């Protein structure tokens, strides 16, 4: 049909669940350094909070990142490290980290391979349309690499506070 557009089918992507082994990854951070999930896990007493967000410097993503920033001391006191992952290029992550004073790693996944493996990339609804992109998600991985919490399709506002409550983070 002339003039028609094809939208992605709304299908459920495989997602990580409590008890699954989280796929390890190595991604580039805002400064250009390579960061391995395994190294972050080893540095944490309880685990790593891996959150996936659509785009640096947008209102929702800024709100979520600043909520993690503002509560980072309590996350670390509770034994967790925090890391954000988006498809943004390194330069955009560097600007975002600098502008918002974000003291935790922001990682670039431009080909969204990690997001796909973790169930954070796929079909999602936006203003009634089905699109393919980042599914705002948070997965908590313990030191051994086991998923202890997985939340998909979360809202940016209030999400960090709900996580803190669920994980008993002061």
MOZITA-V380827 format. One record per run of one state. SS is the DSSP state (A for helix, B for strand, O for the rest). FROM is the first residue (numbers start at 1). LEN is the number of residues. If there is no record, write none. Layout:
BEGIN
<<SS;FROM;LEN> <SS;FROM;LEN>>
END
This chain:
BEGIN
<<O;1;20> <B;21;1> <O;22;4> <B;26;4> <O;30;4> <B;34;3> <A;37;7> <O;44;3> <B;47;6> <O;53;6> <A;59;12> <O;71;1> <A;72;6> <O;78;2> <B;80;7> <O;87;3> <A;90;11> <O;101;4> <B;105;4> <O;109;4> <A;113;5> <O;118;3> <B;121;6> <O;127;2> <B;129;6> <O;135;2> <B;137;6> <O;143;3> <B;146;7> <O;153;6> <A;159;8> <O;167;4>>
END
